[in-house]
């Protein structure tokens, strides 16, 4: 291999992605979030999606214990949420940030879209774990523009 992990990461930073916060809760119904840009649709029939978490992270351990998640695709004005849930510190959601849904999950306010998921499997992938999930419900706000991550910076795109 003629490149290192820094080179690999820098090269991938040239690929613009959306930004999402995945939510889950613990046994005490305390909600936690983690920022991801490793979000990929896998299949339309059945509707499958995947996201990846670093195996050694506390977030990964918490998400491995849960079977249901809400995926909240962030709007262009939600950079502060993206940064907050991307830190190594505790990623607890406040009640003011959450809205209950009809499928017994919670979502973040002000997002472009929400996908509600049931975990199917977890696949080892190098230093990460790949969470493959079936989408059980979804909703979107067509009036908002998404937050974008490009060259390790947050931004917005006008189309």
C-alpha positions in Angstrom: 0.0 0.0 0.0 1.6 3.3 -1.1 -0.7 5.6 1.0 -1.5 6.0 4.7 -4.8 6.5 6.6 -4.3 10.3 6.4 -4.0 10.2 2.6 -7.1 8.0 2.4 -9.1 10.3 4.6 -8.0 13.4 2.8 -8.9 11.9 -0.6 -12.3 10.9 0.6 -12.9 14.4 1.9 -13.2 15.4 -1.8 -16.5 13.5 -1.8 -19.3 15.7 -0.7 -21.9 14.0 1.6 -25.0 14.9 3.5 -24.9 14.9 7.3 -27.2 12.9 9.7 -27.6 12.4 13.4 -28.6 8.9 14.3 -30.7 8.7 17.5 -31.2 5.8 19.9 -32.0 5.4 23.6 -30.8 3.4 26.5 -32.8 1.2 28.9 -33.8 4.3 30.9 -35.2 6.0 27.8 -32.3 8.6 27.7 -31.8 9.6 24.1 -28.3 9.8 22.5 -27.2 10.9 19.1 -24.1 10.5 16.9 -23.2 12.5 13.8 -22.5 10.4 10.6 -21.8 11.1 7.0 -21.4 7.4 6.3 -25.0 6.9 5.4 -25.9 4.9 2.3 -29.0 3.5 0.8 -28.5 -0.2 0.1 -31.8 -1.5 -1.4 -35.2 -0.1 -2.4 -37.0 -3.4 -2.0 -36.8 -4.0 0.8 -35.8 -0.4 1.9 -32.4 -0.9 3.5 -29.9 1.7 4.6 -26.5 1.5 6.3 -24.4 3.7 8.6 -21.0 3.1 10.1 -19.6 3.7 13.6 -16.0 3.4 14.9 -15.9 0.1 16.7 -13.9 1.5 19.7 -16.3 4.4 20.3 -18.7 4.5 23.3 -21.4 5.4 20.8 -20.9 2.2 18.9 -21.4 0.2 22.1 -24.6 2.0 22.9 -26.0 1.5 19.4 -25.1 -2.2 19.4 -27.5 -2.6 22.3 -30.4 -1.0 20.5 -32.5 -2.4 17.7 -34.3 0.8 16.6 -33.0 4.1 15.4 -34.1 7.4 13.9 -31.9 8.8 11.2 -32.2 12.6 11.1 -30.9 14.3 8.0 -29.7 17.7 9.0 -30.7 21.0 7.4 -28.2 23.6 6.4 -28.7 25.7 9.6 -28.0 22.7 11.9 -24.2 22.9 11.9 -24.1 23.2 15.7 -26.0 20.0 16.1 -23.7 18.2 13.7 -20.6 19.4 15.7 -22.1 18.6 19.1 -23.0 15.0 18.2 -19.6 14.5 16.5 -17.6 15.0 19.7 -16.3 12.3 22.0 -18.2 13.7 24.9 -21.6 12.5 26.1 -24.2 12.9 23.4 -27.4 13.3 25.3 -30.4 14.9 23.6 -32.5 17.4 25.5 -36.3 17.1 25.6 -36.6 20.5 23.7 -34.7 19.0 20.8 -36.9 16.0 20.4 -40.3 15.3 18.9 -42.2 12.0 19.6 -43.3 10.1 16.5 -46.1 7.7 15.8 -43.7 4.8 15.6 -42.5 5.2 19.2 -39.2 6.7 18.2 -38.1 10.3 18.6 -36.8 12.7 16.0 -34.8 15.9 16.0 -36.6 19.2 15.3 -35.9 21.1 12.1 -34.4 18.4 9.9 -34.7 17.9 6.2 -35.8 14.3 6.5 -36.2 11.4 9.0 -35.9 7.7 8.5 -37.1 5.3 11.2 -35.2 2.0 11.2 -35.1 -1.5 12.6 -31.6 -2.9 12.8 -31.1 -6.1 10.7 -27.5 -6.9 11.3 -24.1 -5.5 12.3 -21.1 -6.3 10.1 -17.5 -5.9 11.1 -15.7 -3.5 8.7 -12.0 -2.8 9.6 -12.0 -0.4 12.5 -15.7 0.3 12.1 -19.0 -1.6 12.4 -21.6 -1.4 9.6 -25.2 -1.2 10.8 -27.6 -2.5 8.2 -31.1 -1.3 8.9 -34.6 -1.7 7.4 -36.5 1.5 7.0 -39.9 1.1 8.5 -41.2 4.7 8.1 -40.0 8.0 6.8 -40.8 11.7 6.3 -39.2 14.7 4.6 -39.5 18.5 4.5 -39.2 19.6 0.9 -38.8 23.3 1.9 -35.4 22.9 3.5 -31.9 22.5 2.1 -29.5 19.9 3.5 -26.3 20.4 5.4 -23.3 19.2 3.4 -19.9 17.9 4.5 -17.0 18.6 2.1 -13.2 18.8 2.7 -13.8 18.4 6.4 -16.1 21.4 6.6 -19.8 22.0 6.8 -21.7 24.0 4.2 -24.7 24.3 2.0 -25.3 23.9 -1.7 -27.6 26.0 -3.9 -29.1 24.0 -6.8 
